[in-house]
Amino acid sequence: MVEDRIRNIEARVESSANLPEGAKAELLELLAALRAELHGVNKEHLERAENASGRVDVPHGETVEDALGGLTSTVTELEATHPRLSDLANRIAVALASIGI
């Protein structure tokens, strides 16, 4: 699932006629580093992160506060156990935001 997302982003970056070459190169480099870093991630941690990233609704019987608490806990754990991965994800988000995506 994560690999599919990375490939999708790479394809969009490579095919974009509106992105400056420097921005393309930076994003592709960051995505390659992210892919490499993901190889060292425990499969269970990766699945928990994927589940948290796809969580847009509050599950039945759960309050918004409970859902946010669970998401916060998952993100905090991921940041603590995989700081380089968290840093790369943040850098990619910043790079995308800087070009208006």
Secondary structure, DSSP 8 states (H G I E B T S, - for coil): -HHHHHHHHHHHHHH-SSS-HHHHHHHHHHHHHHHHHHTTS-HHHHHHHHHHHT--S--TT--HHHHHHHHHHHHHHHHHH-HHHHHHHHHHHHHHHHTT-
